[in-house]
Amino acid sequence: HLAQDLPVGLRLEVFGGGAPGPRITYDRGDFLWGARISHRWRDLVTSGVSFLQARKDLEITRELLGADVVVNPKAWLECGAEALYDTFGATLAQLDVFATFYPKNGLRIAADWRRVVPVALLDKTSIFTVFSDAVRDEMGADASWRVHGRVTLTADAHLLAFEDNDPGYRLSLGATARLGSWNQTTVTTRLGRWRDSASGYFEWRAAARHRFTPAFFAVGDVQDQEFRRLRGFN
């Protein structure tokens, strides 16, 4: 993941890598890459456009176009929305609406709703992907608390509502540590659990980011998953 600030408030991001995520029934491809360009107007509005391609060998298996906007009406509040459009299926692949609150210094609480259809999608908290073969709505909240100048704890809880199945859930806990004389290196780890009506998995993810200059940084992201079919499911 590479990012560069450009003149007149523009920012360019380019990313790529393997496609982590549980193999349920959907073929997610072998490699993802994409880019995003955004613009920040004062401290009030940030908007961007992006694209993502999933490839299997040299063949393009999925292509998404994205748009997002975030508004900061108050210092303690930001609201936003983002959408992904599937060019192969000619349909809206994902829609997110969220609000984030900062009730006190070091504490962040966010509530969101997401509509997802079964295609290769960008996870809200990662440049990589989460995959499912069922249309679903996700509703819930996440929070982060800076307990120390260099350590932040995170938590996430979401209800998953499926069109043709019983509801499921997604839970996770994590921590981030900042290293270096000016916090130029961050290390994050997260443990999570996902469950729907037929299956579930446990996930461990670790990521590291190093900022070489105030405008240039690199990111690495790895994860390990244990996928399980639930008892009684054929």
Disulfide bonds with the S-S distance in Angstrom:
none
